[in-house]
Amino acid sequence: MTNKELLYIEDALMHENFMKSCATKAATQLTDVNLSTYMGELAQKHNEIFNKFLNLL
């Protein structure tokens, strides 16, 4: 894997980790049950994408 490809994967990992943490934080702070549940599912989806990028290494 080239250095440029590794930098891309690192950037994607950081992005997915940030999105997961934002969605998790929102899920805990929302009072609407449906919206909170959706944000929890979104956090899980970003965690799955994070793990897929991590498996490329």
N, CA, C and O atoms as a Tripos MOL2 file, in Angstrom:
@<TRIPOS>MOLECULE
protein
  228   227    57     0     0
PROTEIN
NO_CHARGES

@<TRIPOS>ATOM
      1 N           0.8410   -1.1640    0.0000 N.3       1 MET1
      2 CA          0.0000    0.0000    0.0000 C.3       1 MET1
      3 C           0.8990    1.2430    0.0000 C.2       1 MET1
      4 O           1.8860    1.3110    0.7320 O.2       1 MET1
      5 N           0.5400    2.2040   -0.8220 N.am      2 THR2
      6 CA          1.3550    3.4110   -0.9250 C.3       2 THR2
      7 C           1.0940    4.3400    0.2590 C.2       2 THR2
      8 O           0.1130    4.1960    0.9880 O.2       2 THR2
      9 N           1.9970    5.2880    0.4220 N.am      3 ASN3
     10 CA          1.8580    6.2620    1.5030 C.3       3 ASN3
     11 C           0.5740    7.0820    1.3350 C.2       3 ASN3
     12 O          -0.0990    7.3950    2.3170 O.2       3 ASN3
     13 N           0.2420    7.4220    0.0990 N.am      4 LYS4
     14 CA         -0.9700    8.1980   -0.1730 C.3       4 LYS4
     15 C          -2.2180    7.4070    0.2090 C.2       4 LYS4
     16 O          -3.1640    7.9670    0.7630 O.2       4 LYS4
     17 N          -2.2230    6.1210   -0.0800 N.am      5 GLU5
     18 CA         -3.3650    5.2720    0.2780 C.3       5 GLU5
     19 C          -3.4970    5.1460    1.7960 C.2       5 GLU5
     20 O          -4.6060    5.1560    2.3300 O.2       5 GLU5
     21 N          -2.3740    5.0300    2.4810 N.am      6 LEU6
     22 CA         -2.4070    4.9520    3.9440 C.3       6 LEU6
     23 C          -2.9350    6.2450    4.5530 C.2       6 LEU6
     24 O          -3.6820    6.2140    5.5310 O.2       6 LEU6
     25 N          -2.5480    7.3830    3.9770 N.am      7 LEU7
     26 CA         -3.0500    8.6660    4.4630 C.3       7 LEU7
     27 C          -4.5590    8.7750    4.2490 C.2       7 LEU7
     28 O          -5.2740    9.3140    5.0950 O.2       7 LEU7
     29 N          -5.0390    8.2630    3.1180 N.am      8 TYR8
     30 CA         -6.4730    8.2790    2.8520 C.3       8 TYR8
     31 C          -7.2140    7.4270    3.8820 C.2       8 TYR8
     32 O          -8.2450    7.8490    4.4050 O.2       8 TYR8
     33 N          -6.7080    6.2540    4.1730 N.am      9 ILE9
     34 CA         -7.3550    5.3710    5.1460 C.3       9 ILE9
     35 C          -7.3280    5.9960    6.5360 C.2       9 ILE9
     36 O          -8.3060    5.9130    7.2790 O.2       9 ILE9
     37 N          -6.2010    6.6240    6.8840 N.am     10 GLU10
     38 CA         -6.1090    7.2880    8.1840 C.3      10 GLU10
     39 C          -7.1450    8.4090    8.2820 C.2      10 GLU10
     40 O          -7.8010    8.5560    9.3140 O.2      10 GLU10
     41 N          -7.2940    9.1860    7.2330 N.am     11 ASP11
     42 CA         -8.2760   10.2680    7.2160 C.3      11 ASP11
     43 C          -9.6940    9.7100    7.3310 C.2      11 ASP11
     44 O         -10.5210   10.2480    8.0660 O.2      11 ASP11
     45 N          -9.9660    8.6410    6.6090 N.am     12 ALA12
     46 CA        -11.2950    8.0170    6.6630 C.3      12 ALA12
     47 C         -11.5770    7.4610    8.0550 C.2      12 ALA12
     48 O         -12.7010    7.5750    8.5440 O.2      12 ALA12
     49 N         -10.5800    6.8650    8.6980 N.am     13 LEU13
     50 CA        -10.7460    6.3440   10.0610 C.3      13 LEU13
     51 C         -11.0660    7.4730   11.0330 C.2      13 LEU13
     52 O         -11.9490    7.3400   11.8800 O.2      13 LEU13
     53 N         -10.3460    8.5800   10.9090 N.am     14 MET14
     54 CA        -10.5840    9.7130   11.7990 C.3      14 MET14
     55 C         -11.9870   10.2850   11.5750 C.2      14 MET14
     56 O         -12.6730   10.6520   12.5290 O.2      14 MET14
     57 N         -12.4020   10.3570   10.3250 N.am     15 HIS15
     58 CA        -13.7330   10.8670   10.0050 C.3      15 HIS15
     59 C         -14.8190    9.9680   10.6000 C.2      15 HIS15
     60 O         -15.7510   10.4540   11.2400 O.2      15 HIS15
     61 N         -14.6970    8.6790   10.3890 N.am     16 GLU16
     62 CA        -15.7110    7.7490   10.8950 C.3      16 GLU16
     63 C         -15.7520    7.7450   12.4250 C.2      16 GLU16
     64 O         -16.8270    7.6470   13.0170 O.2      16 GLU16
     65 N         -14.5990    7.8480   13.0560 N.am     17 ASN17
     66 CA        -14.5550    7.8960   14.5160 C.3      17 ASN17
     67 C         -15.2510    9.1610   15.0260 C.2      17 ASN17
     68 O         -15.9830    9.1200   16.0150 O.2      17 ASN17
     69 N         -15.0170   10.2810   14.3410 N.am     18 PHE18
     70 CA        -15.6660   11.5330   14.7160 C.3      18 PHE18
     71 C         -17.1780   11.4400   14.5430 C.2      18 PHE18
     72 O         -17.9310   11.8610   15.4200 O.2      18 PHE18
     73 N         -17.6190   10.8940   13.4230 N.am     19 MET19
     74 CA        -19.0520   10.7720   13.1730 C.3      19 MET19
     75 C         -19.7090    9.8420   14.1990 C.2      19 MET19
     76 O         -20.8200   10.1030   14.6620 O.2      19 MET19
     77 N         -19.0160    8.7610   14.5460 N.am     20 LYS20
     78 CA        -19.5480    7.8350   15.5480 C.3      20 LYS20
     79 C         -19.6970    8.5240   16.8950 C.2      20 LYS20
     80 O         -20.7160    8.3660   17.5670 O.2      20 LYS20
     81 N         -18.6850    9.2880   17.2910 N.am     21 SER21
     82 CA        -18.7460    9.9510   18.6000 C.3      21 SER21
     83 C         -19.8280   11.0330   18.6170 C.2      21 SER21
     84 O         -20.5050   11.2080   19.6290 O.2      21 SER21
     85 N         -19.9970   11.7560   17.5180 N.am     22 CYS22
     86 CA        -21.0580   12.7740   17.4410 C.3      22 CYS22
     87 C         -22.4360   12.1340   17.5360 C.2      22 CYS22
     88 O         -23.3050   12.6250   18.2560 O.2      22 CYS22
     89 N         -22.6330   11.0460   16.8140 N.am     23 ALA23
     90 CA        -23.9320   10.3700   16.8230 C.3      23 ALA23
     91 C         -24.2180    9.7690   18.1990 C.2      23 ALA23
     92 O         -25.3530    9.8150   18.6730 O.2      23 ALA23
     93 N         -23.2010    9.2130   18.8350 N.am     24 THR24
     94 CA        -23.3740    8.6340   20.1690 C.3      24 THR24
     95 C         -23.7370    9.7180   21.1810 C.2      24 THR24
     96 O         -24.6320    9.5330   22.0050 O.2      24 THR24
     97 N         -23.0430   10.8340   21.1120 N.am     25 LYS25
     98 CA        -23.3240   11.9530   22.0280 C.3      25 LYS25
     99 C         -24.7420   12.4710   21.8100 C.2      25 LYS25
    100 O         -25.4690   12.7200   22.7720 O.2      25 LYS25
    101 N         -25.1350   12.6340   20.5520 N.am     26 ALA26
    102 CA        -26.4830   13.1140   20.2490 C.3      26 ALA26
    103 C         -27.5350   12.1370   20.7570 C.2      26 ALA26
    104 O         -28.5650   12.5510   21.2880 O.2      26 ALA26
    105 N         -27.2810   10.8460   20.5970 N.am     27 ALA27
    106 CA        -28.2450    9.8310   21.0320 C.3      27 ALA27
    107 C         -28.4860    9.8960   22.5390 C.2      27 ALA27
    108 O         -29.5990    9.6540   23.0070 O.2      27 ALA27
    109 N         -27.4420   10.2230   23.2920 N.am     28 THR28
    110 CA        -27.6130   10.2800   24.7480 C.3      28 THR28
    111 C         -28.2790   11.5810   25.1960 C.2      28 THR28
    112 O         -28.8670   11.6340   26.2760 O.2      28 THR28
    113 N         -28.1920   12.6230   24.3810 N.am     29 GLN29
    114 CA        -28.7300   13.9210   24.7850 C.3      29 GLN29
    115 C         -30.1460   14.1850   24.2780 C.2      29 GLN29
    116 O         -30.8370   15.0510   24.8140 O.2      29 GLN29
    117 N         -30.5830   13.4630   23.2690 N.am     30 LEU30
    118 CA        -31.9110   13.7080   22.6950 C.3      30 LEU30
    119 C         -33.0080   13.1690   23.6020 C.2      30 LEU30
    120 O         -32.8580   12.1200   24.2270 O.2      30 LEU30
    121 N         -34.1060   13.8990   23.6620 N.am     31 THR31
    122 CA        -35.2350   13.4440   24.4770 C.3      31 THR31
    123 C         -36.2650   12.6860   23.6430 C.2      31 THR31
    124 O         -37.0330   11.8910   24.1840 O.2      31 THR31
    125 N         -36.2890   12.9230   22.3360 N.am     32 ASP32
    126 CA        -37.1930   12.2010   21.4460 C.3      32 ASP32
    127 C         -36.6810   10.7780   21.2820 C.2      32 ASP32
    128 O         -35.5610   10.5690   20.8150 O.2      32 ASP32
    129 N         -37.4860    9.8110   21.6610 N.am     33 VAL33
    130 CA        -37.0660    8.4110   21.6690 C.3      33 VAL33
    131 C         -36.7310    7.9130   20.2660 C.2      33 VAL33
    132 O         -35.7180    7.2410   20.0730 O.2      33 VAL33
    133 N         -37.5670    8.2350   19.2920 N.am     34 ASN34
    134 CA        -37.3200    7.7680   17.9240 C.3      34 ASN34
    135 C         -36.0370    8.3560   17.3580 C.2      34 ASN34
    136 O         -35.2520    7.6490   16.7270 O.2      34 ASN34
    137 N         -35.8270    9.6250   17.5770 N.am     35 LEU35
    138 CA        -34.6230   10.2800   17.0760 C.3      35 LEU35
    139 C         -33.3870    9.7630   17.7910 C.2      35 LEU35
    140 O         -32.3440    9.5600   17.1700 O.2      35 LEU35
    141 N         -33.5020    9.5520   19.0790 N.am     36 SER36
    142 CA        -32.3870    9.0060   19.8520 C.3      36 SER36
    143 C         -32.0170    7.6020   19.3700 C.2      36 SER36
    144 O         -30.8380    7.2690   19.2550 O.2      36 SER36
    145 N         -33.0230    6.7920   19.0910 N.am     37 THR37
    146 CA        -32.7920    5.4470   18.5780 C.3      37 THR37
    147 C         -32.1130    5.4930   17.2180 C.2      37 THR37
    148 O         -31.1820    4.7340   16.9480 O.2      37 THR37
    149 N         -32.5940    6.3980   16.3620 N.am     38 TYR38
    150 CA        -31.9930    6.5420   15.0410 C.3      38 TYR38
    151 C         -30.5230    6.9430   15.1450 C.2      38 TYR38
    152 O         -29.6800    6.4030   14.4290 O.2      38 TYR38
    153 N         -30.2120    7.8870   16.0330 N.am     39 MET39
    154 CA        -28.8270    8.3250   16.1920 C.3      39 MET39
    155 C         -27.9590    7.1830   16.7320 C.2      39 MET39
    156 O         -26.7880    7.0770   16.3670 O.2      39 MET39
    157 N         -28.5090    6.3420   17.5840 N.am     40 GLY40
    158 CA        -27.7830    5.1720   18.0560 C.3      40 GLY40
    159 C         -27.4760    4.2110   16.9220 C.2      40 GLY40
    160 O         -26.3820    3.6530   16.8480 O.2      40 GLY40
    161 N         -28.4500    4.0190   16.0360 N.am     41 GLU41
    162 CA        -28.2380    3.1580   14.8700 C.3      41 GLU41
    163 C         -27.2010    3.7620   13.9270 C.2      41 GLU41
    164 O         -26.3850    3.0480   13.3450 O.2      41 GLU41
    165 N         -27.2440    5.0750   13.7850 N.am     42 LEU42
    166 CA        -26.2650    5.7700   12.9480 C.3      42 LEU42
    167 C         -24.8540    5.6240   13.5200 C.2      42 LEU42
    168 O         -23.8930    5.4370   12.7730 O.2      42 LEU42
    169 N         -24.7360    5.7090   14.8400 N.am     43 ALA43
    170 CA        -23.4330    5.5150   15.4950 C.3      43 ALA43
    171 C         -22.9150    4.1050   15.2290 C.2      43 ALA43
    172 O         -21.7270    3.9170   14.9690 O.2      43 ALA43
    173 N         -23.8000    3.1210   15.2920 N.am     44 GLN44
    174 CA        -23.4100    1.7360   15.0270 C.3      44 GLN44
    175 C         -22.9500    1.5680   13.5810 C.2      44 GLN44
    176 O         -21.9760    0.8640   13.3150 O.2      44 GLN44
    177 N         -23.6490    2.2140   12.6480 N.am     45 LYS45
    178 CA        -23.2850    2.1320   11.2350 C.3      45 LYS45
    179 C         -21.8940    2.7370   11.0020 C.2      45 LYS45
    180 O         -21.0930    2.1730   10.2560 O.2      45 LYS45
    181 N         -21.6060    3.8690   11.6300 N.am     46 HIS46
    182 CA        -20.2900    4.4820   11.4840 C.3      46 HIS46
    183 C         -19.2090    3.6140   12.1370 C.2      46 HIS46
    184 O         -18.0670    3.5920   11.6780 O.2      46 HIS46
    185 N         -19.5680    2.9100   13.1950 N.am     47 ASN47
    186 CA        -18.6170    1.9930   13.8210 C.3      47 ASN47
    187 C         -18.2900    0.8320   12.8760 C.2      47 ASN47
    188 O         -17.1400    0.4020   12.7910 O.2      47 ASN47
    189 N         -19.2990    0.3300   12.1720 N.am     48 GLU48
    190 CA        -19.0830   -0.7460   11.2030 C.3      48 GLU48
    191 C         -18.1780   -0.2780   10.0640 C.2      48 GLU48
    192 O         -17.2770   -1.0010    9.6400 O.2      48 GLU48
    193 N         -18.4250    0.9310    9.5780 N.am     49 ILE49
    194 CA        -17.5920    1.4710    8.4960 C.3      49 ILE49
    195 C         -16.1640    1.6700    8.9860 C.2      49 ILE49
    196 O         -15.2140    1.3850    8.2580 O.2      49 ILE49
    197 N         -16.0050    2.1580   10.2170 N.am     50 PHE50
    198 CA        -14.6940    2.3200   10.8300 C.3      50 PHE50
    199 C         -13.9450    0.9780   10.8300 C.2      50 PHE50
    200 O         -12.7750    0.9070   10.4540 O.2      50 PHE50
    201 N         -14.6300   -0.0570   11.2500 N.am     51 ASN51
    202 CA        -14.0010   -1.3860   11.3230 C.3      51 ASN51
    203 C         -13.6400   -1.9120    9.9390 C.2      51 ASN51
    204 O         -12.6340   -2.6070    9.7960 O.2      51 ASN51
    205 N         -14.4320   -1.6000    8.9190 N.am     52 LYS52
    206 CA        -14.1100   -2.0300    7.5590 C.3      52 LYS52
    207 C         -12.8320   -1.3560    7.0720 C.2      52 LYS52
    208 O         -11.9740   -2.0030    6.4720 O.2      52 LYS52
    209 N         -12.7070   -0.0480    7.3350 N.am     53 PHE53
    210 CA        -11.4790    0.6490    6.9600 C.3      53 PHE53
    211 C         -10.2830    0.1050    7.7350 C.2      53 PHE53
    212 O          -9.1930   -0.0430    7.1830 O.2      53 PHE53
    213 N         -10.4920   -0.1900    9.0160 N.am     54 LEU54
    214 CA         -9.4070   -0.7150    9.8490 C.3      54 LEU54
    215 C          -8.9340   -2.0710    9.3380 C.2      54 LEU54
    216 O          -7.7470   -2.3850    9.4230 O.2      54 LEU54
    217 N          -9.8390   -2.8670    8.8150 N.am     55 ASN55
    218 CA         -9.4880   -4.1840    8.3020 C.3      55 ASN55
    219 C          -8.6740   -4.1100    7.0100 C.2      55 ASN55
    220 O          -8.0550   -5.0950    6.6070 O.2      55 ASN55
    221 N          -8.6750   -2.9500    6.3650 N.am     56 LEU56
    222 CA         -7.8520   -2.7980    5.1700 C.3      56 LEU56
    223 C          -6.3540   -2.8050    5.5020 C.2      56 LEU56
    224 O          -5.5130   -3.1180    4.6590 O.2      56 LEU56
    225 N          -6.0540   -2.4560    6.7350 N.am     57 LEU57
    226 CA         -4.6480   -2.3720    7.1260 C.3      57 LEU57
    227 C          -4.1340   -3.7190    7.4570 C.2      57 LEU57
    228 O          -2.9630   -3.8620    7.8110 O.2      57 LEU57
@<TRIPOS>BOND
     1     1     2 1
     2     2     3 1
     3     3     4 2
     4     3     5 am
     5     5     6 1
     6     6     7 1
     7     7     8 2
     8     7     9 am
     9     9    10 1
    10    10    11 1
    11    11    12 2
    12    11    13 am
    13    13    14 1
    14    14    15 1
    15    15    16 2
    16    15    17 am
    17    17    18 1
    18    18    19 1
    19    19    20 2
    20    19    21 am
    21    21    22 1
    22    22    23 1
    23    23    24 2
    24    23    25 am
    25    25    26 1
    26    26    27 1
    27    27    28 2
    28    27    29 am
    29    29    30 1
    30    30    31 1
    31    31    32 2
    32    31    33 am
    33    33    34 1
    34    34    35 1
    35    35    36 2
    36    35    37 am
    37    37    38 1
    38    38    39 1
    39    39    40 2
    40    39    41 am
    41    41    42 1
    42    42    43 1
    43    43    44 2
    44    43    45 am
    45    45    46 1
    46    46    47 1
    47    47    48 2
    48    47    49 am
    49    49    50 1
    50    50    51 1
    51    51    52 2
    52    51    53 am
    53    53    54 1
    54    54    55 1
    55    55    56 2
    56    55    57 am
    57    57    58 1
    58    58    59 1
    59    59    60 2
    60    59    61 am
    61    61    62 1
    62    62    63 1
    63    63    64 2
    64    63    65 am
    65    65    66 1
    66    66    67 1
    67    67    68 2
    68    67    69 am
    69    69    70 1
    70    70    71 1
    71    71    72 2
    72    71    73 am
    73    73    74 1
    74    74    75 1
    75    75    76 2
    76    75    77 am
    77    77    78 1
    78    78    79 1
    79    79    80 2
    80    79    81 am
    81    81    82 1
    82    82    83 1
    83    83    84 2
    84    83    85 am
    85    85    86 1
    86    86    87 1
    87    87    88 2
    88    87    89 am
    89    89    90 1
    90    90    91 1
    91    91    92 2
    92    91    93 am
    93    93    94 1
    94    94    95 1
    95    95    96 2
    96    95    97 am
    97    97    98 1
    98    98    99 1
    99    99   100 2
   100    99   101 am
   101   101   102 1
   102   102   103 1
   103   103   104 2
   104   103   105 am
   105   105   106 1
   106   106   107 1
   107   107   108 2
   108   107   109 am
   109   109   110 1
   110   110   111 1
   111   111   112 2
   112   111   113 am
   113   113   114 1
   114   114   115 1
   115   115   116 2
   116   115   117 am
   117   117   118 1
   118   118   119 1
   119   119   120 2
   120   119   121 am
   121   121   122 1
   122   122   123 1
   123   123   124 2
   124   123   125 am
   125   125   126 1
   126   126   127 1
   127   127   128 2
   128   127   129 am
   129   129   130 1
   130   130   131 1
   131   131   132 2
   132   131   133 am
   133   133   134 1
   134   134   135 1
   135   135   136 2
   136   135   137 am
   137   137   138 1
   138   138   139 1
   139   139   140 2
   140   139   141 am
   141   141   142 1
   142   142   143 1
   143   143   144 2
   144   143   145 am
   145   145   146 1
   146   146   147 1
   147   147   148 2
   148   147   149 am
   149   149   150 1
   150   150   151 1
   151   151   152 2
   152   151   153 am
   153   153   154 1
   154   154   155 1
   155   155   156 2
   156   155   157 am
   157   157   158 1
   158   158   159 1
   159   159   160 2
   160   159   161 am
   161   161   162 1
   162   162   163 1
   163   163   164 2
   164   163   165 am
   165   165   166 1
   166   166   167 1
   167   167   168 2
   168   167   169 am
   169   169   170 1
   170   170   171 1
   171   171   172 2
   172   171   173 am
   173   173   174 1
   174   174   175 1
   175   175   176 2
   176   175   177 am
   177   177   178 1
   178   178   179 1
   179   179   180 2
   180   179   181 am
   181   181   182 1
   182   182   183 1
   183   183   184 2
   184   183   185 am
   185   185   186 1
   186   186   187 1
   187   187   188 2
   188   187   189 am
   189   189   190 1
   190   190   191 1
   191   191   192 2
   192   191   193 am
   193   193   194 1
   194   194   195 1
   195   195   196 2
   196   195   197 am
   197   197   198 1
   198   198   199 1
   199   199   200 2
   200   199   201 am
   201   201   202 1
   202   202   203 1
   203   203   204 2
   204   203   205 am
   205   205   206 1
   206   206   207 1
   207   207   208 2
   208   207   209 am
   209   209   210 1
   210   210   211 1
   211   211   212 2
   212   211   213 am
   213   213   214 1
   214   214   215 1
   215   215   216 2
   216   215   217 am
   217   217   218 1
   218   218   219 1
   219   219   220 2
   220   219   221 am
   221   221   222 1
   222   222   223 1
   223   223   224 2
   224   223   225 am
   225   225   226 1
   226   226   227 1
   227   227   228 2
@<TRIPOS>SUBSTRUCTURE
     1 MET1         2 RESIDUE 1 A MET
     2 THR2         6 RESIDUE 1 A THR
     3 ASN3        10 RESIDUE 1 A ASN
     4 LYS4        14 RESIDUE 1 A LYS
     5 GLU5        18 RESIDUE 1 A GLU
     6 LEU6        22 RESIDUE 1 A LEU
     7 LEU7        26 RESIDUE 1 A LEU
     8 TYR8        30 RESIDUE 1 A TYR
     9 ILE9        34 RESIDUE 1 A ILE
    10 GLU10       38 RESIDUE 1 A GLU
    11 ASP11       42 RESIDUE 1 A ASP
    12 ALA12       46 RESIDUE 1 A ALA
    13 LEU13       50 RESIDUE 1 A LEU
    14 MET14       54 RESIDUE 1 A MET
    15 HIS15       58 RESIDUE 1 A HIS
    16 GLU16       62 RESIDUE 1 A GLU
    17 ASN17       66 RESIDUE 1 A ASN
    18 PHE18       70 RESIDUE 1 A PHE
    19 MET19       74 RESIDUE 1 A MET
    20 LYS20       78 RESIDUE 1 A LYS
    21 SER21       82 RESIDUE 1 A SER
    22 CYS22       86 RESIDUE 1 A CYS
    23 ALA23       90 RESIDUE 1 A ALA
    24 THR24       94 RESIDUE 1 A THR
    25 LYS25       98 RESIDUE 1 A LYS
    26 ALA26      102 RESIDUE 1 A ALA
    27 ALA27      106 RESIDUE 1 A ALA
    28 THR28      110 RESIDUE 1 A THR
    29 GLN29      114 RESIDUE 1 A GLN
    30 LEU30      118 RESIDUE 1 A LEU
    31 THR31      122 RESIDUE 1 A THR
    32 ASP32      126 RESIDUE 1 A ASP
    33 VAL33      130 RESIDUE 1 A VAL
    34 ASN34      134 RESIDUE 1 A ASN
    35 LEU35      138 RESIDUE 1 A LEU
    36 SER36      142 RESIDUE 1 A SER
    37 THR37      146 RESIDUE 1 A THR
    38 TYR38      150 RESIDUE 1 A TYR
    39 MET39      154 RESIDUE 1 A MET
    40 GLY40      158 RESIDUE 1 A GLY
    41 GLU41      162 RESIDUE 1 A GLU
    42 LEU42      166 RESIDUE 1 A LEU
    43 ALA43      170 RESIDUE 1 A ALA
    44 GLN44      174 RESIDUE 1 A GLN
    45 LYS45      178 RESIDUE 1 A LYS
    46 HIS46      182 RESIDUE 1 A HIS
    47 ASN47      186 RESIDUE 1 A ASN
    48 GLU48      190 RESIDUE 1 A GLU
    49 ILE49      194 RESIDUE 1 A ILE
    50 PHE50      198 RESIDUE 1 A PHE
    51 ASN51      202 RESIDUE 1 A ASN
    52 LYS52      206 RESIDUE 1 A LYS
    53 PHE53      210 RESIDUE 1 A PHE
    54 LEU54      214 RESIDUE 1 A LEU
    55 ASN55      218 RESIDUE 1 A ASN
    56 LEU56      222 RESIDUE 1 A LEU
    57 LEU57      226 RESIDUE 1 A LEU
